[in-house]
Structure formats: structure tokens, C-alpha cells
């Protein structure tokens, strides 16, 4: 990681594959930071998935409307 995270931290217990932990230690990788980065990535992906799930009906409705009515103000486009 480039810079340490300056947010409050909470101790927690996690179980990781022994081989992965050994490899990370051999490469001098900070396990807490690596786990935190993975969790941040998983949270981002889940939020994206849920947003798409919640908004798919609206996106589909807009696309249907566009197919039937064309782009609003299209006659004013210069390209």
C-alpha cells in the first residue's frame, strides 16, 4: 500500500490459508493491510452489484423509452 490508512482500527480474528500467510510473511506483506484491501474491493463490487440490481428496471425503462421516442433534444445536437 502507498500510505497507511488513518481511520480507526478494530482488532478481529480471521482464518487464512496457512500457505498464503507463510508466503505473505516471506514477502514482507502486511496481512492486515492486504486483508483490508481485499475487503474494500469486495465491498465495492457488492455495492455495484446491488446498485445494478436495484436500478435495472429503471435503466431498462429508460432504454425502452429511448427506442420509442429518440434522444430528448436530439434536434439540437450539433454532431
PyMOL commands that set and color helices and strands:
alter all, ss='L'
color gray80, all
select helices_A, chain A and resi 18-26+31-69+74-76
alter helices_A, ss='H'
color red, helices_A
deselect
rebuild
show_as cartoon
